[in-house]
Structure formats: structure tokens, C-alpha cells
Amino acid sequence: MSILAIAGGVGGAKLAAGLAAVLPAGELTIAVNTGDDFEHMGLTICPDIDSVTYALAGMNNREKGWGVAGETWAFMDMAGKLGGETWFALGDRDLATHVLRTQALRGGQSLSAVVARMTAALGIGQRLVPMSDDPVRTIVSTDEGDLAFQDYFVRRQCAPVFRAIRFDGAERAQMAAGFAAALGDPGLEAIVFCPSNPILSIAPILSVPGVRDALMRRRVPAVALSPFIAGQAIKGPAAKIMGELGLGTTPGAVADQYAGLIDGLMVDRADAGALDGVLVCATDTLMRDPADQARLAREVLGFARKLAD
Ligand SMILES: O=c1nc2n(C[C@H](O)[C@H](O)[C@H](O)CO)c3cc(O)ccc3cc-2c(=O)[nH]1
């Protein structure tokens, strides 16, 4: 039996780590957003893949939600002294990931191959796959014009008003083989949308040709975990963006983002209440530590299995 999780970075990584901890090794595939990826200081940075990787390896920085725990910043300090860019912080340990990945990609390896090798090296027993091996780049249209994703998210701290989003390269991108294999796995038991930002993190995955169709045609239950508690995002700009788009942050607004793609929505107890078209399950959705992540992962899987009955 197998489970497919669909995840962005910070919020997604926590549930992904919980699922990885409670499922037997090899039974979980996590398909991860690469729309946030970019070239910076000559390196290919894949923030969501790295956030999920570090979380599954138990080496993530829990306060920041990205990067490595116990990080040092000598490289950034020196780069700043030399007049280099410092708005996007690359820690010394994290830097090794970007350098080795860039070297492998330039040597002709696919992103999938690089991710498989690095996750294995860090002792991760579940499959982590990029949504695609082809470049897809998220562009945010704002009141100040179009911004590349990290310019909007990190450099401008999401301050410009969000108007629209597009995923450059998506129309030419192919689903990564490992993602397609998980979607087509006859032993697939359930699909889980992690509590990532539906607009910034999940929409790019759905923009890859074939992904939405395959999810619509699923024969197994699909559940999403809402990233909101009482209208507020646990971390990040999801509430601001959903507000600026006039969508709101209610469970209904989340369910609308996944219309036709989910059978159940897990929400916090603060948001309990029935919805049309999807079954709702209310629980404590805040993940403070690995124990919460594992508990919530078990509850999400239990909910999905109940939907299959
Ligand atoms: O807010 C920040 N996020 C940083 N992130 C996080 C990242 O840009 C976003 O959280 C995601 O793209 C959104 O999911 C990094 C991620 C990496 O993998 C490597 C370096 C960074 C650096 C920053 C940073 O300086 N500031």
C-alpha cells in the first residue's frame, strides 16, 4: 500500500515529516513544489524540496521553517563584506546542498536523481520527488508589477498587493517520473494535500500538465489539511494573499481551491462545521513538535481510510 502526499515548503514539510514517521519506509511518496526554485549566486536553489528534506531528516530549523538547525552564517558574512547579495540567506551547511545539487544538475543529472541521492544520503526512507524535472518558475503579479517568486516572498516580504500568479514553463513541463508512478500506483491508498499555501505552493504542482487530470480521476480518497486556524495562517502569507484575492480563509475557501480534487477536508476544531461537497473532520491541527506531526499524520490517514469505506 502507498500514500501520495502533495506538499510545498514550510507548512507542508511538517505534515510530510509526520507521515514519513508513521508510515513504513517506502510507503510514502511526497511530490514537492518547485515553482519557488531559482538561480541565485550561480546556484540552483530548491527551497521547498530542501525544507521537506531537512524536516524528514530531522535537521530542519523549526523556528524559521526553512534551512538547517544549528546553522552558521560565515559564508553570508563574507559575501556581505565582499559586496555580494545578502537578501537571501544561505547558511554554511545549507550551502553544501546548493553547491552539490548545482554541480550534479550541470553534469546532466535530473533533479529527481539529485533529490533521490541526497535524501538517501541523509537516511530518509521515503520517496521525495519534485513535481517536475523541468524548470517551472512562479511569477507573482502585484500592484508593483510582476515579481519572480523569491523577489516577492523574501526580498519584498510579500508586501506588494497580490493580484495574480502564473507558472512560467509549466505548459512545457513534464510530470516527474516518480510523481507519475505514485499517481498510477495500483497500490495507492490515499492522497494527502499537506497544509501548504494553496495558491503559492499547491497551485504550481497542479499546473504541471496531467497532474490535475490524474487527481480528478483518482480512485482513492483524497484529503487536504487546511493551513488556517480561525482564519489565520499558522505561518506565512497565505491569509494575506487569500484576502487580497478576495477569497477569504474559511474552510469553504480552502475547499474551493481543491474543488474536484478532494473528498475530505481536515480543519482545526476552531473551524468545525459542515461544508457542501466534502466531508469535514475537525481536530487540533497545530503542529508544535514531531509528536504533533505524527499524531496529525495518523489522524489524516485515519480520516482518508474512513472515506474509503
Ligand atoms: O524568508 C526567507 N526565506 C528563506 N528561505 C525560505 C524560502 O524562500 C521560502 O520559505 C519558500 O520558498 C516558501 O515556501 C530559504 C530557503 C532555502 O532553501 C534556502 C535559503 C532560504 C533563505 C531565506 C531567507 O533568507 N528568507
The ligand as a Tripos MOL2 file, in Angstrom:
@<TRIPOS>MOLECULE
LIG
   26    28     1     0     0
SMALL
NO_CHARGES

@<TRIPOS>ATOM
      1 O1         12.2680   34.3580    4.4150 O.2       1 LIG1
      2 C1         13.2690   33.7960    3.9700 C.ar      1 LIG1
      3 N1         13.1450   32.5490    3.4610 N.ar      1 LIG1
      4 C2         14.2260   31.8930    3.0030 C.ar      1 LIG1
      5 N2         14.0870   30.6250    2.5260 N.ar      1 LIG1
      6 C3         12.7580   30.0460    2.5250 C.3       1 LIG1
      7 C4         12.0380   30.0960    1.2070 C.3       1 LIG1
      8 O2         12.4300   31.0580    0.3370 O.3       1 LIG1
      9 C5         10.5140   30.1570    1.3570 C.3       1 LIG1
     10 O3         10.0790   29.7740    2.6140 O.3       1 LIG1
     11 C6          9.8570   29.2450    0.3850 C.3       1 LIG1
     12 O4         10.2180   29.4460   -0.9320 O.3       1 LIG1
     13 C7          8.3290   29.3090    0.5160 C.3       1 LIG1
     14 O5          7.8990   28.0060    0.6310 O.3       1 LIG1
     15 C8         15.1920   29.8930    2.1180 C.ar      1 LIG1
     16 C9         15.0800   28.5750    1.6780 C.ar      1 LIG1
     17 C10        16.1870   27.8640    1.2840 C.ar      1 LIG1
     18 O6         16.0530   26.5910    0.8660 O.3       1 LIG1
     19 C11        17.4530   28.4470    1.3160 C.ar      1 LIG1
     20 C12        17.5800   29.7600    1.7480 C.ar      1 LIG1
     21 C13        16.4730   30.4820    2.1420 C.ar      1 LIG1
     22 C14        16.6150   31.8180    2.5660 C.ar      1 LIG1
     23 C15        15.5090   32.5100    3.0130 C.ar      1 LIG1
     24 C16        15.6130   33.8420    3.5160 C.ar      1 LIG1
     25 O7         16.6780   34.4570    3.5430 O.2       1 LIG1
     26 N3         14.4920   34.4320    3.9880 N.ar      1 LIG1
@<TRIPOS>BOND
     1     1     2 2
     2     2     3 ar
     3     2    26 ar
     4     3     4 ar
     5     4     5 ar
     6     4    23 1
     7     5     6 1
     8     5    15 ar
     9     6     7 1
    10     7     8 1
    11     7     9 1
    12     9    10 1
    13     9    11 1
    14    11    12 1
    15    11    13 1
    16    13    14 1
    17    15    16 ar
    18    15    21 ar
    19    16    17 ar
    20    17    18 1
    21    17    19 ar
    22    19    20 ar
    23    20    21 ar
    24    21    22 ar
    25    22    23 ar
    26    23    24 ar
    27    24    25 2
    28    24    26 ar
@<TRIPOS>SUBSTRUCTURE
     1 LIG1         1 GROUP 0 **** ****
